[in-house]
Structure formats: C-alpha cells, structure tokens
C-alpha cells in the first residue's frame, strides 16, 4: 500500500441506541478496556483497526450518549458516517422499539444506509424475541449479531461485520484486495520449476 491512491482513510462508525443498552461496554470489551460505571456524556471517540482479507481498515468509532438530553446535539455526530451499529438491550422491549425509530431517522434524515444490529445482553433472559428482531433485520436488509459485552460473546464478530461492510464500498480496499488476489492467482513460474 505504498501508493497514495490505495491509502485507506479512517472509516467513521457510530453506535446508537438507548441509554444503558451497552454501547460503551461493547467498545470496551472489543478494545479490552475497563467497563464504565456511568453513562456516556455526549460522545466518546475510539480508534480501532479491523483486518479484512489481509487489509487493515482504520475505524473511528463514535459512541453516542443514549440519554434524551443529549439527543439535540446528536445530528452533529451523524455527518459522514460509513456504518451505524444499532444497539438494543434484548432484556428490554422498549429499547428495541426505540432502535427501530432511530434507524428510520438515520435513513430518512441523514441518509445513512449501512447498518449492523447488536442484539446485546444475550447472556440474560430475553424480553425481545430474537426471531422478531431477526425478521425486522431481514425486512430492512440489516445483519444482526447476538452479543454480550459482559461475556464477550460475538463482540469481535460485530466489529468484523462493520469492517466487511465498509470494505466492500471502499475502492482503496477493493484495490488492495484485488492486488492480493492477483498475487495469489498469478504465481511466478519459477516457483514450479524442476531442477
């Protein structure tokens, strides 16, 4: 990736959902950071790197506050978002219903069209039937991943799914992947010579 045309710029990812659904805990589990004792105030930004098909993709992960008093400033955070992670707490039906409203607003008001849903706290008894959530995601062409920030279940897979989504829409990543595939499929002939 020495060519500046193939430089991969950082991809802005945003986590949205009600307060207490585990957005910050998902990030902290992914980055092996301690879990917070209080709710996020306004927004926190974390850097991470996802490896997709041997290409490193830098991510700028924006963790938004879910509290209603911060919702007025959220539109600022939604600019230039590559993918949104919609998080709900599967032990609270209201968080799933609000997540659907947030999705509609992100699509209608901000033009965001790439999403992954985190069905969080799946280590606890569910109030939101997973089949219902899965059906909603299917109807909206969104991938859903059952996660537990507490146990770490599928947290790496959640961020890998985001990496895959942003990778397939980035021409620099596509070019890097194509170069790697060409190297694999066009081996030098002298590697197969007999002496």
Secondary structure as UniProt FT lines:
FT   HELIX           4..6
FT   STRAND          11..16
FT   TURN            19..20
FT   HELIX           23..30
FT   TURN            31..32
FT   STRAND          43..52
FT   TURN            53..54
FT   STRAND          55..64
FT   HELIX           68..73
FT   HELIX           74..77
FT   TURN            78..80
FT   STRAND          83..89
FT   TURN            90..91
FT   HELIX           93..110
FT   STRAND          115..120
FT   TURN            122..123
FT   HELIX           130..139
FT   TURN            140..141
FT   STRAND          143..146
FT   TURN            149..151
FT   TURN            153..154
FT   HELIX           155..167
FT   TURN            168..169
FT   HELIX           171..185
FT   HELIX           189..192
//
